[in-house]
Amino acid sequence: MANIFNFTSLQTEQEIFESLLSGKNISIERIVSTGQITRIGDWYDQNLDEWVIVLQGEATLAYADGTIIQLLAGDYVFLPAHIKHRVEYTSVSPPCIWLAVHGEFQVAE
């Protein structure tokens, strides 16, 4: 048993990426951000779909088409594979805790 909000060391210089579970074409990870953002000019362009929820703190995502979304605790978003996006902001206090699920998904209607 473990708790998603417990982590042993938190240093504001580095994000924590922790694999929680993985299987065939799926992985679940916890990310703890403390102000980290995507480098200016860089974009995530992932091969797999991603579903991500902010469990604590706040974050801002930007898409290559100019769309910007703000995420508060409890907000989640689906990022289809190859949709270019970047992290524009993550809260420091409290740390932004994300739960990210990567895989090949079909969106429920």
Secondary structure, 3 states (H helix, E strand, C coil): CCCCCCCCCCCCCCCEEEEEEEECCEEEEEEEECCCCCCCCCCECCCCEEEEEEEECEEEEEECCCCEEEEECCCEEEECCCCCEEEEEECCCCCEEEEEEEECCCCCC
